[in-house]
Amino acid sequence: MIINRKRIKYSGTEIISESFIEVSWEHLRSQRNKELKNSDWRFMSDQTPSQEWIDYRQFLRDLPQQFTEANEAADAWNEYNVPE
């Protein structure tokens, strides 16, 4: 559940405007917590998570410490290559 801040308005197939929404830390943490909860099953005792999933979950947990602005954290999350 990546947070995409970019909003594009179209008129038919023509782009008429592009903007970015502001994201709060509260919203970001809520979405991050949902993503962590939704991937918990990969870490059950009968599962062997890939290193990609281990890294991704660490990235999510570290978001508040790695970025000063929630918008920057949301953009970094949007650019992260989420494991399949």
C-alpha positions, 0 to 999 in steps of 0.5 A: 500500500504505497502512498502516491502523492501525485494527482493528475487531472485529465480532460479526455486524454490531455493532462490539464494539471498535476499536483501533489497532496500533502501527507501527514505523519499520522496518515503515513504511519497508519498506512505503514502499520497496515502494510506491516500487518498485511505482511506479518504472515510471511514471518510466521514460524512455517514461512521463510521470508526472502531477504527482499521482504526483510529489507522492505519491512525494515525500510517501513519501520525506519521511515520516521527515523530516516526522513524529517518530512512525511512527504519525503517519506511517502515519496521514498516509499512510492519509489521503493521496489516492493517485493512480490 
